[in-house]
């Protein structure tokens, strides 16, 4: 009975991450996957006493292109010779990795800055890292990440390094719980600066939490998707068109033709805004 209750809680949390209003029936899913892995992140056999966030995450050669993960495309490191890439790299290494602005610094294993092209015309923004992301320091590399990659590679006919993928939070909330307002407030400036530096033509919010954080709204994802919103990062610059769609984790539990069609419709809308050719059109 305890195991059943645990599975039910995990499934309800999955639906909460995607912004779903009801609990859909589980469908057969092929090879797709979810970001918010319900299993706890592995811990060291002999943890060191009170390591600092910088000690907990060993410095890497670049802000991306880190761990190689089976089934997940490797992204080339940011090139310090590129001005935008250099600024993103400096933000990651000098500020994000050692950040202690909220309590998540005490529980994370690695910060997850994001990865992809520093000049991407399309940026995907999720809610927060899951267990796999916390372990590897890369965004969307769990089961939902594999599904997102399928959308990018098989649907959009692009690669991970053609877009940019990141989250509102750079650290994993314990047990993949909902980010708290103070955590979003502490981490949002990093996201704002990322988006300002990359200056994409369009942003795609994955799930209710990401959409609500960026658009500063409490509207459910069902009401936010299907529309083109305007995100004003800089009052002196034009707003960035923003599309909201269901989180890949939602598709893993609601893998229906209707749900897939809605997500693909949202993705195509974003591609057209970004000037990316839509396959078959």
C-alpha positions, 0 to 999 in steps of 0.5 A: 500500500505504501508503494502505491501511495508513493507512485500516486504522489509521484504521478500527481507531482508529474501532472502538477509540473505540466500544469494539467488540471486532471489526472490523465490515463497512462498511455504507452510511451515508446522511447520518450522520457521525463525531466523530473525524475522521481528517483532521488539524486545519488549521494556520495558514499562519504559526504564531506563536511559542509561543502560550499556550493563552489566545492560541491560543483567542480569547475568545468572547462566551459559552461556547457558540453559537460557530461556525455549522457546516453541517448542525449546529444552532446552540445559543444562548449561555449566559445570564449572568443564569441562576445555573447558566449563569453558573457554567458560563460562568465555568468555561469562560472563566476555567479551561478555556480557559487550562488547562495541566494536561496536555500537550494544552494545547500541541497543541490549537487550541480547548478544547471545553467543551460546549454545551446547556441548563444545566438539561438533564435528560439529559447526553451525555458522549463521550470527547474532541474530534476534529479538527472539534471542535478546529477549531470549539470545539464538541462533536460537530460532525463526522460522528459529531456529525451522527449524534448530532444525528439521534438527538436531533432525529429520534429523541428529538424534541428539540434540541441546546439541550434536552440538554447535550453534552460530553466527558471531555477538553476538548482533542483528543488528537493523532491522536484517540488514546486519552486517557491516564490523566494527561489524564483525571485532569487534566480529570475535575474539570471534567466532575464540576463540570459534571455537579454544576452541571447536575444532570441526571436521567440521564447517557448515556455514549457509547462505552467510554472515556467510560463507563470514565472516569465509572464508573471501570471497565475493563469493555467497553461490551458489558457496560456497556450495557443496565444502569442504573449509579449515578454518585455525584458528591456523597456527600451527594446521590443518585447520578445514573442513568447509561446506557452505549451505543455511540459514534455512530462505532461506528454509522457503521461498523456501521450494522446493524439490531441495532446501531441497535436497541441504541442506540435501546433505551439512549436510550429507557431514558435518556429514561424516567428523565429524564421525556422522552416517548418518541415512539410510546409 
